[in-house]
Amino acid sequence: MRVDKFLKVSRLIKRRTVANEACDKGRVAINGKVVKASAIVKVGDILTIQLGEKAIKAEILKIDEKHVTKDDATSMYRQFD
């Protein structure tokens, strides 16, 4: 799955266009490497998202292509403190 789509489906970022812009500005990294929106994510990858002063770091636990409910979205990743 593309990283911009994963960010939207998992609800880490609310809109895919915003996720796309974050990738274009170099604010999204997979396993420490800054990536474009078209980068493919896999289970076990570590995502780092820089949103202003706040940084979000999460491990991908599962990938689901279809529509995901709000409750199931949080089971797609594990967020680090």
C-alpha positions, -999 to 999 in steps of 0.1 A, spaced: 0 0 0 12 35 -7 23 55 23 -2 84 17 -31 59 15 -20 41 46 -18 74 65 -54 82 55 -68 47 60 -52 44 94 -64 79 103 -29 91 113 -36 119 89 -72 128 81 -70 135 44 -50 119 16 -41 152 1 -27 164 34 -7 131 36 5 137 1 17 172 9 35 160 41 54 135 20 62 161 -7 77 184 20 99 156 34 80 152 67 73 114 64 100 88 68 99 50 67 126 32 87 146 65 90 145 73 52 125 103 39 100 90 13 76 102 -14 39 96 -13 42 67 -37 66 47 -14 52 12 -4 48 4 33 50 -31 47 41 -47 80 69 -40 105 80 -7 90 85 22 114 68 54 102 79 88 114 57 118 107 68 154 115 37 177 119 49 211 131 65 207 165 49 173 170 65 141 158 46 108 155 64 75 154 45 43 148 51 7 138 28 -8 111 11 -39 125 -13 -46 96 -24 -33 62 -60 -33 52 -69 -20 17 -106 -17 22 -125 9 43 -116 6 79 -138 17 108 -125 42 134 -121 15 160 -102 -8 137 -79 20 124 -59 21 156 -52 -16 154 -33 -10 121 -3 6 140 14 9 174 24 44 183 56 50 203 59 77 230 
